[in-house]
Amino acid sequence: MNRILLRGSTVITMAQDRPDFERIDILVENGRITRMEPMLEIPDVEVFDFTGRILIPGLVNAHLHSWQAALRSVGADWTLLEYLAQAHAGLAQHYTPEDMRIAARACALNQINCGTTTLGDWCHNVQTKEHADSTIQGLIESGIRGVFLHGMPHKFRQSEHPMQEVDRLLRGPIAAHDLLTLGIAIPGPQYSKKEIALADFRGARERDIIVSMHQSGGKPGEAWEAVRNANLIGPKTNIVHGNEIPDDWLKIFVDAGASFTSTPENELGQGHGFPITGRLLSYGSAPSLGTDVDTVLSGEILTAARIALAQQRGLDHDQQRQTTGLFSPKPTISSKQALSWATTEGARALGLSDRIGRLEVGMQADIVVIDAQAINLWPAHDPIATALQASIANIEAVMIAGQWRKRDYKLLDASLNLVKEQLYESGQRLVGVMQSQTMMARLRNKVINHVVHRTLIKQSRS
């Protein structure tokens, strides 16, 4: 029996019936939490003394496209339109299955390094079954807990999701691995006809899996009406972004139990619109969080939580100023709420609330150890605020299902030099393709402009 005792730390459980933080020990047996009490004395157990540290539930990055990890920083200055043109219309078709595996593994390892124990991999570049299998293999090699959201490239938006492939994955690599579950990443009612949206929702409902889709900008239309009328919106419906959804539709989604995932840094930077954090809170719901695209920004989910918190507090202050002439006299959102978006709400969005998101007896032992003695966090007067303000430098250890994946600030069993070398080579090839496409486009435009110019000269002379 694998038995581990975590001793001496301040624990933030995120459980509703426990204090915000407490001094307790945690016993982990065979991947699960079995006891949580002060001063536990357990024989025949491996003890880890975490005095001066803060333990929190494993963080959940509910929306990230792992396949883009080899393109890090390439799109830091892209708008949303440029991202769609370059990453999807331009590069996606040039990915090999091996590119997908390399990117998924590197992306997931980076997430573990950041304190993420569960990744919602929204993989909308599954061109073949080999692309899917290779991505899943990359996730398995990393050791992360993952929800593989099987998605198709943009050119398949007007086709029903291939449920026979979903069934193959459910019977095969997903069923064979305890840390992986499956969902589908669909274009959704905003981007597909109602017949296709209905088929996709029904396929997910029949298999009892998460159905996730992008939705931002504008009122839901005819396809959403059809999905609603068919009573297909429910707790396993996950809407990403959700910017500018009208209040009446937002209430429909919340009342049906749907979850929302906001990617605040990317939404603000690329032009999706303002995150809907405050509007969800007003309806008694809350967002989960994602970092969206490694192409554009770093993958720290705690950064996403702080941005979401600060952005919504700023909007609340501004509304108060417009009403009274003064900023809000009290904070409208707490640090604990923001931390819940990256833990309990992430678990709910990915359909894993019965396993992760909280530290409780019977739950999976997904635990993050934060070094609260570091100079950027000390003195840690408020453990919850301290945890929220932590960075990669403070993530001392990460446990997933009772197994250490990071210890003493280092990833374990990761072969990082090989991972980095493969990621670099894959990225160099893909960036080369992108640069070649850009040069060809410029050449075509130059030729077209030259022909048009010569034609105009001839016409002016005749």
Summary of the structure (lengths in Angstrom):
residues: 462
radius of gyration: 23.5
end to end distance: 92.3
largest distance: 100.1
contacts: 1637
relative contact order: 0.15
helix: 43%
strand: 20%
